[in-house]
Amino acid sequence: MNQRLLFIWMLIIGGIGYLDAQTHPTFKKKFTEADTLRGMLTPARTCYDVKHYGLNIKIDPSKKYLEGHVDMTFEAKEDFITLQVDLFPNMDFDGAILLEDNRELKVKRRHGAVFINFGNRVTEGERKTVRMNYSGYPIEAKRAPWDGGFVWGKDEEGRDWIGVACEGDGASLWWPNKDHLSDEPDDGMDISVAVPEGLICVSNGNLVGETVLDSGYHQFDWRVGYPINNYNVTVNIAHYAHWEDEYISPEGDRLALDYYVLDYNLKKSEKHFQQVKPTLRVFEHYFGKYPFWEDGFALVETPYLGMEHQGAIAYGNQYMRGYLGGMIPDDMDFDYIIVHETGHEYFGNSISCNDHAEMWLHESFTTYMETLFVEGTMGYKDALRYINSQRKYIQNAQPIIGPMDVNWKEWISSDHYYKGAWILHTLRHAFNDDKAFFSMMKDFHEKNKIRNVTTKNFVDHVREYTDKDFTGFFEQYLYEKGIPTLQYKLKKKGGNTYLYYKWDGVVDGFTMPIGLQLEGERRVMISPEKDKWKKLKLGRVKKGEVVFFKELFLIDIEKRL
């Protein structure tokens, strides 16, 4: 066991606490014991693997209150007595019962962590189920989905319209679970939600049952057949109208499409949501079939902009083009939320990161999928226009990879969206072979679908696929704030023009070929090195006739005299 992890664990179980806040040298943030308990895989988390969650709750919109229980089935990965789950401190943890013998278990809480003591040793390989009873008033989101919590909204007719978004903050803000991205329930999840009669509750997966309860409530039972990120678990409550469609793959397979919209938006949605099928078709071309086929695909209208809730995508773009009418080129007409959140079904939901610090594996890949959607429906030139329209949002404010083991969520820019997409765009053109690049990307998803991955997994995949070492490339673009600067100068000698070039402001080991265009259609790939001038004879070329492909590479260019 890692000695630092063991030391922290001994402090925690001894009730002493983490001695001092630790300041991260790059991000200048002090991390506390609470951050460590939330973000680190301590022994109380690694000792077990979640197999299934059964969430059963009743929601009272008038009080903004919920109560119920979660049955967590797990398998012991090693012998232990105590395990950790998570529930925000403002929520009441009302006890834990081992269902195998109906025995109440001892519980201690520390910050957002809940430690359940089994009294007797649980041995490696044992499979058990713990019922966790809880209740409370979950955090209300002030600006969902950018901050986490429930949205207790009203529709245009003043009726309840409720949703939840908790990426970053974590699912434990509203239900107890092992709230770490690395552990998704292998056998899926059952979700039963009781709401006042007249309302409809839509959750993930397939609707498998409904029950009218004696208390004036109506229970909706949903079943998820795949592993699922905890933050993807959702409830959507409103006066919904439901309509169905289907997507037919090139092989003839049929995917169920379900749409849940506010009843007065039914006709509008029937036209607007026709965008889903071409979106699925493009993404299937690039990355393979929709990964949650048996659970189906759904859009659910929400009182906030959107979220990639697996199989039940939150849709709140008000049936507008772009991002609430903007943020895409004026001559393009598609719904950003439909495209972006559908992309997350591949990267974020199917392929998931283990730590929020590596959220680029969700957001950067999905943001680049927007460009691929444009390319697949409009062509390469329009795709270049699209991604270059996003370049102005890049701030180079922080490294793309955040601090590990602390549930990092305090991004000060959207670089892990737009800069990350440009990193993939740059990698594509450094390949200088679209067939090889897209084969590599599709193969990465196919080999890792419905799995958790790390940045290292992707870097290793690129190296294995190309037999080239891109370590320096990823070190520069992911772990440094700044981007490479290509310095160059042109000199004439004897009627010929010579190009001198080198990389500046890059890490040791950084290598990347870059393209330039001479007069006409003549294109050349060069391979600059760090701090070392290289020379290329261009021939009889006017100085103004050398153009670097800055629209293809995320670099700065500096002409030297």
VENLINMO-V368517 format. One record per backbone hydrogen bond with DSSP energy under -0.5 kcal/mol. CO is the residue of the C=O (numbers start at 1). NH is the residue of the N-H. If there is no record, write none. Layout:
co = <CO;CO>
nh = <NH;NH>
This chain:
co = <2;3;4;5;6;7;8;9;10;11;11;12;21;22;22;24;29;29;31;32;33;34;35;36;40;42;42;43;44;45;47;47;49;50;51;52;53;54;54;55;56;57;58;59;60;60;60;65;66;67;68;69;70;70;71;71;72;73;73;74;75;76;80;81;83;85;86;88;91;92;92;95;96;97;97;98;98;98;103;105;106;108;110;112;113;114;114;115;115;116;116;117;118;121;122;123;126;128;129;129;130;130;131;131;132;133;134;135;136;136;139;139;143;143;144;149;150;150;151;151;153;155;159;161;162;163;165;166;167;170;171;171;172;173;177;177;178;180;182;185;188;189;190;191;192;193;194;195;196;200;200;202;206;206;209;211;211;213;216;217;218;219;220;220;221;221;222;223;223;224;228;229;229;230;231;236;237;238;238;239;241;243;245;247;247;249;253;255;256;257;258;259;259;260;261;262;263;265;266;267;268;269;271;272;273;274;275;276;277;278;279;280;281;282;283;284;290;292;292;293;297;298;299;300;305;307;307;309;313;314;315;317;321;322;322;322;323;326;329;334;334;335;336;337;338;339;340;341;342;343;343;344;345;346;346;350;350;351;352;354;355;356;357;358;359;359;360;360;362;363;364;365;366;367;367;368;369;370;371;372;373;374;374;375;379;380;381;382;383;384;385;386;386;387;387;390;391;400;403;409;414;414;415;417;418;419;420;421;422;423;424;425;426;427;428;428;433;434;435;436;437;438;439;440;441;442;443;444;445;448;451;453;454;455;456;457;458;459;460;461;462;463;463;468;470;471;472;473;474;474;475;476;478;478;484;484;485;485;486;487;488;489;491;493;496;497;497;498;498;499;500;501;502;503;504;507;514;515;516;517;519;522;524;526;528;529;529;532;534;536;536;539;539;542;543;545;547;548;549;549;553;556;558>
nh = <6;7;8;9;10;11;12;13;14;16;17;15;23;24;31;28;24;31;22;36;37;38;39;40;42;45;46;47;84;48;77;78;75;186;187;73;190;56;71;192;69;194;67;61;63;64;65;60;136;58;134;56;72;132;54;73;130;51;52;128;49;125;122;118;116;114;177;91;93;94;135;133;105;99;131;101;102;103;98;96;117;115;113;87;110;85;116;108;117;83;118;106;120;123;80;126;76;74;99;100;72;132;97;133;70;94;68;92;66;138;141;150;146;147;305;165;141;152;153;163;161;158;155;153;237;151;149;170;169;173;174;175;88;139;86;179;180;183;184;188;53;224;55;222;57;220;59;218;199;202;238;236;208;223;221;213;219;216;197;213;195;211;193;222;208;209;191;206;225;189;185;232;233;233;166;202;162;200;240;263;261;259;257;249;255;252;249;247;297;245;299;243;261;301;241;265;266;269;270;271;272;273;274;275;276;278;279;280;281;282;283;284;285;286;287;288;293;295;296;296;258;313;260;315;316;309;314;312;300;307;302;320;325;324;336;337;326;323;332;322;336;339;340;341;342;343;344;345;345;346;347;349;350;348;351;352;451;348;453;182;358;359;402;361;362;363;364;365;366;367;368;369;370;370;371;372;373;374;375;376;377;378;379;379;383;384;385;386;387;388;389;389;390;390;391;393;394;402;408;411;417;418;420;421;422;423;424;425;426;427;428;429;430;431;432;433;437;438;439;440;441;442;443;444;445;446;447;448;449;451;352;354;458;459;460;461;462;463;464;465;466;467;468;470;474;475;476;477;478;479;479;480;400;401;486;556;487;504;558;502;560;500;498;496;493;538;539;491;500;536;489;534;487;531;485;510;526;549;524;547;522;518;516;514;512;503;532;529;501;499;538;497;541;545;546;547;517;550;552;553;555;486;488>
